[in-house]
Amino acid sequence: MFQDKKVLVLGMARSGYQVAKYLAKRGNKVVLNDSGSEDKQNVEHISELKKLGVELIFGNHPNDLLDDTYQYLVKNPGIPIDHQYVLKARELGIEVVNEAEIAYRLLPDDVTLIGITGTNGKTTTTTLTYDILHEAFGDRVHLAGNIGYPLCGILDELKRDDIIVMEVSCQQGENFTQFKPHIALITNYSPAHIDFLKTYEHYKYVKAKMFKNQDEADIAILNIENKDVMEELKDISSNIKYFSSKREINGCYFLNDAIYYYGDKIIDIEDIKIPGFHNLENCMGAIMIAKEFDVSNEVICKVIKSFTGVEHRLEYVSTIDGVQYYNDTEATNIKCTQIALDSFSRPTIIILGGLDRGQDFHELLPYMKNVKAILAIGECRKRVLDFGNEISVTTYMFEYLKDAFQKIEEIVCGGDIVLLSPASASWDQYPECEVRGQEFKDLVSELNY
């Protein structure tokens, strides 16, 4: 499998680089095509691929590149699902896969794969699960997937009885055919990435693929309080277990200010540092997975008590003169910002805006009760300003984040929360949202001087 084949890798980034390298080492003829310029790529990665014989084509997508001499098209998850090469591959009968699907087919039989997905909370749940299992089992545990570590990149490191904790995105799910984790968890469903996957129904379908590939020997962990999750996954064949943030159930649940697992008290809520009710669900998910490996309550509590969150996701940055600053740049949709606003009960200054994808800021209205001011930035700043004015919240408009900080210094008071939770993608001004988040943190650090 995946030897002596001709393969076109579409898109560089981390996964394109890793899969091209791995396939080239297995004796495949690999061509990598990316519309970006070569001088913007990692120099070491380019050199390594060239030494392995990978043919690199940058700058455009030649019309005559893909033909019936190829056996596989490996699509980077970020490439549109209706890209010209994807459509042509289907016409030619060429299988369209992605890096994660290839890596799955090459996994040794004696490792355990955990797949974690969902609209919100998947990165926090994945990181927390990894931290707990790593505390319990050490270097047997590997972190992979959408969290920034392509699965192909760890294939050569795997040993018997190793455990992989993998974050799975909807973009990856689009090209899954065989991929199925031994343990699969979904945090929740809500409308997201509709611009990429075209409809909410298709979004739910691709998220569900890895569950629907499971059989009776596999485990699925579901959020019983999410109606879309329960409806979409009602007919799966795996052994289903549940968690609930609203009631006592036969599973993991929240009761009397504590989290319980099948009646056994695991941890008091006051010992959980990451803010927000949604993070209770993320903790429950991680606990459910850890218990499948018989991890002790002592280890679970030790890790959760010290866990302060994931960078760029409702990340606590600093407290300056009694004002707390939080970086939630990963809130690129309305739902994420709703969750962020619902996590605080103190007066809040929120920074909203970025790429204009037609998002409806009016959906934030029920969550705005503690917002004292809005700072509108980015391409859609005028729509944010109009929203703020409509709901009678003081709103200031700036093109750039750095300019908004001058206003923050003028209006902030001790006890306030300053929250970057844009409800918008960052591509209007930044190559990725993490760059926006780092700028926010840098600007906060400058306030100390």
C-alpha positions as CSV (number, residue, x, y, z in Angstrom):
1,M,0.0,0.0,0.0
2,F,1.3,3.5,-1.0
3,Q,4.4,2.1,-2.6
4,D,5.6,2.5,-6.2
5,K,2.7,4.9,-6.9
6,K,2.5,8.2,-8.6
7,V,1.0,10.8,-6.2
8,L,0.1,14.4,-6.4
9,V,0.2,16.3,-3.1
10,L,-2.0,19.4,-3.3
11,G,-0.9,22.0,-0.8
12,M,2.2,22.3,1.2
13,A,1.8,23.5,4.8
14,R,2.6,21.0,7.6
15,S,0.6,18.0,6.4
16,G,1.6,18.4,2.8
17,Y,5.3,18.4,3.7
18,Q,5.0,15.4,6.1
19,V,3.0,13.2,3.7
20,A,5.2,14.1,0.7
21,K,8.3,13.2,2.7
22,Y,6.8,9.9,4.0
23,L,5.6,8.8,0.6
24,A,8.8,9.7,-1.1
25,K,10.7,7.6,1.4
26,R,8.5,4.6,0.5
27,G,9.5,4.7,-3.1
28,N,6.6,6.6,-4.6
29,K,6.9,9.3,-7.3
30,V,5.7,12.4,-5.5
31,V,4.7,15.7,-7.1
32,L,3.8,18.6,-4.7
33,N,1.9,21.5,-6.0
34,D,1.1,24.7,-4.1
35,S,-0.2,28.0,-5.5
36,G,2.1,30.0,-3.1
37,S,5.6,31.1,-3.9
38,E,8.5,28.8,-3.0
39,D,10.4,31.6,-1.2
40,K,7.6,31.7,1.4
41,Q,8.1,28.1,2.3
42,N,10.3,26.6,5.0
43,V,13.8,26.5,3.4
44,E,14.8,23.3,5.3
45,H,11.6,21.5,4.3
46,I,12.1,22.4,0.6
47,S,15.7,21.2,0.6
48,E,14.7,17.9,2.3
49,L,11.9,17.2,-0.2
50,K,14.2,18.0,-3.1
51,K,16.8,15.6,-1.8
52,L,14.1,12.9,-1.6
53,G,13.2,13.4,-5.3
54,V,9.9,15.2,-4.7
55,E,9.0,17.4,-7.7
56,L,7.9,20.8,-6.4
57,I,5.7,23.1,-8.5
58,F,4.9,26.4,-6.9
59,G,3.1,29.6,-7.9
60,N,0.0,28.2,-9.7
61,H,-2.0,25.1,-10.5
62,P,-1.1,24.1,-14.1
63,N,-4.1,22.9,-16.0
64,D,-2.2,20.0,-17.5
65,L,-0.6,18.7,-14.3
66,L,-3.1,16.2,-13.2
67,D,-3.8,13.3,-15.6
68,D,-4.6,9.6,-15.4
69,T,-1.0,8.5,-14.7
70,Y,-1.6,9.4,-11.0
71,Q,-3.0,6.9,-8.5
72,Y,-3.7,9.3,-5.7
73,L,-4.5,13.0,-5.1
74,V,-3.5,13.9,-1.5
75,K,-5.5,17.1,-0.7
76,N,-4.3,19.4,2.1
77,P,-7.4,19.8,4.4
78,G,-7.5,23.6,3.7
79,I,-7.8,23.2,-0.1
80,P,-11.5,23.8,-1.2
81,I,-13.5,20.7,-1.7
82,D,-14.4,21.9,-5.2
83,H,-10.8,22.7,-6.3
84,Q,-10.2,22.0,-10.0
85,Y,-7.9,19.1,-9.3
86,V,-10.4,17.5,-6.9
87,L,-13.1,17.6,-9.5
88,K,-10.8,16.4,-12.2
89,A,-9.5,13.5,-10.1
90,R,-13.0,12.3,-9.6
91,E,-13.6,12.4,-13.4
92,L,-10.5,10.4,-13.9
93,G,-11.2,7.9,-11.1
94,I,-8.2,9.0,-9.0
95,E,-8.8,8.5,-5.3
96,V,-8.8,11.7,-3.3
97,V,-7.3,11.3,0.2
98,N,-5.6,13.4,2.8
99,E,-2.6,13.0,5.0
100,A,-4.5,11.6,7.9
101,E,-6.3,9.0,5.8
102,I,-3.0,7.8,4.4
103,A,-1.4,7.7,7.9
104,Y,-4.3,5.7,9.3
105,R,-4.0,3.1,6.6
106,L,-0.3,2.7,7.5
107,L,-0.8,2.5,11.3
108,P,0.5,-0.6,13.1
109,D,-2.2,-2.8,14.4
110,D,-0.9,-2.7,18.0
111,V,-1.4,1.0,18.7
112,T,-4.6,2.6,20.1
113,L,-6.0,5.6,18.1
114,I,-8.2,8.2,19.9
115,G,-10.0,10.7,17.6
116,I,-11.5,13.9,19.1
117,T,-13.7,16.2,17.1
118,G,-16.5,18.7,17.5
119,T,-17.4,22.3,16.5
120,N,-16.0,23.8,19.7
121,G,-13.7,22.5,22.5
122,K,-11.9,19.8,20.5
123,T,-8.5,21.4,20.9
124,T,-8.9,21.9,24.7
125,T,-10.3,18.3,25.1
126,T,-7.5,16.9,22.9
127,T,-4.8,18.7,24.8
128,L,-6.2,17.8,28.2
129,T,-6.7,14.2,27.3
130,Y,-3.1,14.0,26.0
131,D,-1.8,15.6,29.2
132,I,-3.7,13.2,31.4
133,L,-2.6,10.1,29.5
134,H,1.0,11.3,29.2
135,E,1.1,11.8,33.0
136,A,-0.2,8.2,33.3
137,F,1.8,6.5,30.6
138,G,4.7,8.8,29.6
139,D,6.2,8.6,26.2
140,R,3.8,5.8,25.0
141,V,1.4,8.7,24.3
142,H,1.6,10.8,21.2
143,L,-0.2,14.0,20.2
144,A,-1.3,14.3,16.5
145,G,-3.8,15.7,14.0
146,N,-5.3,19.1,13.5
147,I,-3.6,20.4,16.6
148,G,-0.5,20.9,14.5
149,Y,1.2,17.5,14.4
150,P,0.4,15.5,11.2
151,L,-0.1,11.8,11.9
152,C,2.4,10.9,9.1
153,G,5.1,12.7,11.1
154,I,4.9,10.2,14.0
155,L,4.5,6.9,12.1
156,D,8.1,6.0,12.4
157,E,8.2,6.7,16.1
158,L,5.3,4.3,17.1
159,K,6.0,1.3,19.2
160,R,3.8,-1.6,20.4
161,D,0.9,-0.5,22.7
162,D,1.5,3.2,22.1
163,I,-1.5,5.6,22.3
164,I,-2.3,8.4,19.8
165,V,-4.5,11.3,20.9
166,M,-5.6,13.0,17.7
167,E,-7.6,16.2,17.0
168,V,-9.8,15.7,13.9
169,S,-11.2,18.6,11.9
170,C,-14.1,18.6,9.5
171,Q,-11.7,19.5,6.7
172,Q,-9.9,16.2,7.4
173,G,-13.2,14.3,7.6
174,E,-14.1,15.4,4.1
175,N,-11.7,12.9,2.6
176,F,-12.0,10.1,5.1
177,T,-13.0,6.7,3.8
178,Q,-11.5,4.1,6.1
179,F,-10.3,6.3,9.0
180,K,-11.7,5.1,12.3
181,P,-10.4,5.5,15.9
182,H,-10.6,2.9,18.5
183,I,-12.1,5.6,20.8
184,A,-13.9,8.6,19.2
185,L,-15.3,11.6,21.0
186,I,-17.4,14.5,19.8
187,T,-17.8,17.6,21.9
188,N,-20.8,19.2,20.1
189,Y,-22.3,20.3,16.8
190,S,-23.2,23.9,15.8
191,P,-23.1,25.6,12.4
192,A,-19.5,26.3,11.3
193,H,-17.3,26.2,8.2
194,I,-20.4,26.4,6.0
195,D,-18.3,28.5,3.5
196,F,-16.0,25.5,3.1
197,L,-18.4,22.6,3.3
198,K,-21.4,24.4,1.6
199,T,-24.1,23.2,4.0
200,Y,-24.6,22.4,7.7
201,E,-25.9,19.0,6.8
202,H,-22.7,18.2,4.9
203,Y,-20.6,19.6,7.8
204,K,-22.3,17.2,10.2
205,Y,-21.9,14.3,7.8
206,V,-18.1,14.7,7.5
207,K,-17.8,15.1,11.2
208,A,-19.6,11.9,11.7
209,K,-17.6,9.8,9.2
210,M,-15.1,8.4,11.7
211,F,-17.9,7.3,14.0
212,K,-19.8,5.6,11.2
213,N,-16.7,3.7,10.2
214,Q,-16.5,2.2,13.8
215,D,-17.7,-1.3,14.7
216,E,-18.8,-3.0,17.9
217,A,-15.3,-3.3,19.2
218,D,-14.8,0.5,19.2
219,I,-16.0,3.2,21.6
220,A,-17.9,6.4,20.8
221,I,-18.2,9.1,23.5
222,L,-21.0,11.6,22.9
223,N,-22.4,14.8,24.4
224,I,-25.9,13.6,25.2
225,E,-27.1,17.2,25.6
226,N,-26.4,18.2,22.0
227,K,-29.4,17.3,19.9
228,D,-27.6,17.4,16.6
229,V,-25.0,15.0,17.9
230,M,-27.6,12.6,19.1
231,E,-29.5,12.8,15.8
232,E,-26.6,12.5,13.5
233,L,-25.0,9.6,15.3
234,K,-28.1,7.6,16.3
235,D,-27.3,4.7,14.1
236,I,-23.6,4.1,14.7
237,S,-22.5,0.5,15.5
238,S,-19.9,1.3,18.2
239,N,-20.2,1.0,22.0
240,I,-21.7,4.3,22.9
241,K,-21.0,6.2,26.2
242,Y,-22.3,9.6,27.2
243,F,-21.4,12.7,29.2
244,S,-23.8,15.4,30.4
245,S,-23.4,18.9,31.8
246,K,-27.1,19.2,32.8
247,R,-28.2,16.0,34.6
248,E,-27.1,12.8,36.3
249,I,-26.8,10.1,33.7
250,N,-25.2,6.6,33.4
251,G,-21.9,8.1,32.4
252,C,-20.0,11.3,33.2
253,Y,-22.0,14.2,34.6
254,F,-22.0,17.5,36.5
255,L,-23.8,17.5,39.9
256,N,-23.6,19.5,43.1
257,D,-20.6,21.5,41.8
258,A,-18.5,18.5,41.0
259,I,-17.9,16.1,38.1
260,Y,-18.8,12.5,38.6
261,Y,-18.0,9.3,36.5
262,Y,-20.6,6.6,36.9
263,G,-21.4,7.8,40.5
264,D,-17.7,8.2,41.5
265,K,-16.8,11.8,42.3
266,I,-13.8,12.9,40.3
267,I,-13.2,16.6,40.9
268,D,-14.8,19.7,42.4
269,I,-15.6,22.5,40.0
270,E,-13.7,25.0,42.1
271,D,-10.5,23.1,41.3
272,I,-10.8,23.6,37.6
273,K,-8.9,26.7,36.4
274,I,-10.1,27.0,32.9
275,P,-13.1,29.4,32.8
276,G,-16.6,28.7,31.4
277,F,-19.3,26.1,31.6
278,H,-18.3,24.7,28.3
279,N,-14.9,23.7,29.7
280,L,-16.7,21.4,32.2
281,E,-17.9,19.4,29.2
282,N,-14.3,19.4,27.8
283,C,-13.1,18.1,31.2
284,M,-15.8,15.4,31.1
285,G,-14.7,14.3,27.7
286,A,-11.1,14.0,28.8
287,I,-12.1,12.1,31.9
288,M,-14.3,9.7,29.9
289,I,-11.3,8.8,27.6
290,A,-8.9,8.5,30.5
291,K,-11.1,6.1,32.3
292,E,-11.1,3.8,29.3
293,F,-7.4,3.3,30.2
294,D,-8.2,3.0,34.0
295,V,-6.3,6.1,34.8
296,S,-6.7,6.9,38.5
297,N,-8.7,9.8,39.9
298,E,-5.5,11.0,41.5
299,V,-3.7,11.4,38.2
300,I,-6.8,12.9,36.5
301,C,-7.2,15.5,39.3
302,K,-3.5,16.4,39.3
303,V,-3.5,17.3,35.6
304,I,-6.9,19.1,35.5
305,K,-6.0,21.2,38.6
306,S,-2.8,22.4,36.9
307,F,-4.4,22.8,33.4
308,T,-4.7,26.5,32.4
309,G,-6.0,26.1,28.9
310,V,-4.8,26.1,25.3
311,E,-2.9,28.9,23.7
312,H,-5.3,31.3,21.7
313,R,-8.4,29.6,23.1
314,L,-9.9,31.7,25.9
315,E,-6.2,32.0,27.0
316,Y,-5.6,34.0,30.2
317,V,-2.8,36.5,29.3
318,S,-2.3,38.9,32.2
319,T,-3.8,41.0,34.9
320,I,-2.8,44.6,34.9
321,D,-4.1,47.1,37.4
322,G,-7.0,44.7,38.2
323,V,-7.9,44.2,34.6
324,Q,-7.8,40.7,33.2
325,Y,-6.9,40.1,29.5
326,Y,-8.0,37.0,27.6
327,N,-6.9,35.9,24.1
328,D,-9.6,34.0,22.3
329,T,-8.4,34.6,18.7
330,E,-9.5,31.1,17.8
331,A,-13.1,32.3,18.2
332,T,-13.5,32.6,14.4
333,N,-17.3,32.0,14.5
334,I,-20.2,33.4,16.4
335,K,-20.7,30.2,18.5
336,C,-17.2,30.4,19.9
337,T,-17.7,34.1,20.9
338,Q,-21.0,33.2,22.5
339,I,-19.2,30.7,24.7
340,A,-16.5,33.2,25.6
341,L,-19.0,35.9,26.6
342,D,-20.9,33.4,28.7
343,S,-17.7,32.5,30.6
344,F,-17.5,35.9,32.4
345,S,-19.8,37.8,34.8
346,R,-17.6,40.9,35.1
347,P,-17.8,44.1,32.9
348,T,-16.3,43.2,29.6
349,I,-14.6,45.1,26.7
350,I,-14.8,42.8,23.7
351,I,-12.8,43.1,20.5
352,L,-14.9,41.9,17.5
353,G,-14.3,41.7,13.8
354,G,-12.0,40.4,11.1
355,L,-12.8,38.8,7.8
356,D,-16.3,39.5,6.6
357,R,-18.0,36.2,5.9
358,G,-21.5,37.5,6.4
359,Q,-21.6,36.4,10.1
360,D,-24.6,37.7,11.9
361,F,-23.4,39.6,15.0
362,H,-27.0,39.9,16.2
363,E,-26.7,36.2,17.4
364,L,-24.4,37.6,20.1
365,L,-27.2,39.7,21.6
366,P,-28.3,37.3,24.4
367,Y,-24.7,37.1,25.6
368,M,-24.0,40.8,25.7
369,K,-25.4,41.6,29.2
370,N,-21.9,42.2,30.7
371,V,-20.4,44.0,27.7
372,K,-19.6,47.6,28.5
373,A,-17.9,48.5,25.2
374,I,-17.1,46.9,21.8
375,L,-14.0,47.6,19.8
376,A,-14.7,46.9,16.1
377,I,-11.7,45.9,13.9
378,G,-10.9,44.4,10.6
379,E,-12.8,44.1,7.3
380,C,-16.2,43.8,8.9
381,R,-15.7,46.6,11.4
382,K,-18.5,48.8,10.0
383,R,-21.0,46.0,10.5
384,V,-19.8,45.5,14.0
385,L,-20.2,49.2,14.7
386,D,-23.7,49.1,13.3
387,F,-24.5,46.2,15.6
388,G,-23.1,47.9,18.6
389,N,-25.1,51.1,17.9
390,E,-28.3,49.1,17.4
391,I,-28.1,47.5,20.8
392,S,-26.9,50.7,22.5
393,V,-23.5,49.4,23.5
394,T,-20.7,52.0,23.2
395,T,-18.7,50.9,20.2
396,Y,-15.4,52.2,18.7
397,M,-14.2,51.4,15.3
398,F,-10.6,50.8,14.2
399,E,-9.0,49.2,11.2
400,Y,-6.2,47.5,13.2
401,L,-5.9,45.8,16.5
402,K,-3.0,47.9,17.6
403,D,-5.0,51.1,17.2
404,A,-7.8,49.7,19.4
405,F,-5.4,49.3,22.2
406,Q,-5.1,53.1,22.6
407,K,-8.8,53.2,23.3
408,I,-8.6,50.3,25.8
409,E,-6.2,52.3,27.9
410,E,-8.7,55.2,28.0
411,I,-11.8,53.3,28.9
412,V,-10.7,50.3,31.0
413,C,-11.3,50.2,34.8
414,G,-10.1,47.9,37.5
415,G,-12.2,44.7,37.6
416,D,-12.9,44.7,33.8
417,I,-12.3,41.9,31.4
418,V,-10.6,42.7,28.0
419,L,-11.5,39.9,25.6
420,L,-10.3,39.3,22.1
421,S,-13.0,37.0,20.8
422,P,-13.6,38.3,17.2
423,A,-16.3,36.0,16.0
424,S,-14.4,36.3,12.7
425,A,-11.6,34.7,10.8
426,S,-8.3,36.6,10.6
427,W,-7.5,36.3,6.9
428,D,-8.3,39.9,6.1
429,Q,-5.1,41.0,7.8
430,Y,-3.2,37.9,9.1
431,P,-2.0,34.7,7.5
432,E,-3.6,32.8,10.4
433,C,-5.5,33.6,13.6
434,E,-2.6,32.6,15.8
435,V,-0.7,35.6,14.5
436,R,-3.6,37.9,15.5
437,G,-3.5,36.3,19.0
438,Q,0.2,36.8,19.4
439,E,-0.1,40.4,18.4
440,F,-2.8,40.8,21.1
441,K,-0.5,39.2,23.7
442,D,2.4,41.4,22.6
443,L,0.2,44.5,22.9
444,V,-0.9,43.5,26.4
445,S,2.7,43.0,27.5
446,E,3.5,46.5,26.3
447,L,0.9,47.9,28.7
448,N,3.1,46.8,31.6
449,Y,5.7,49.5,30.7
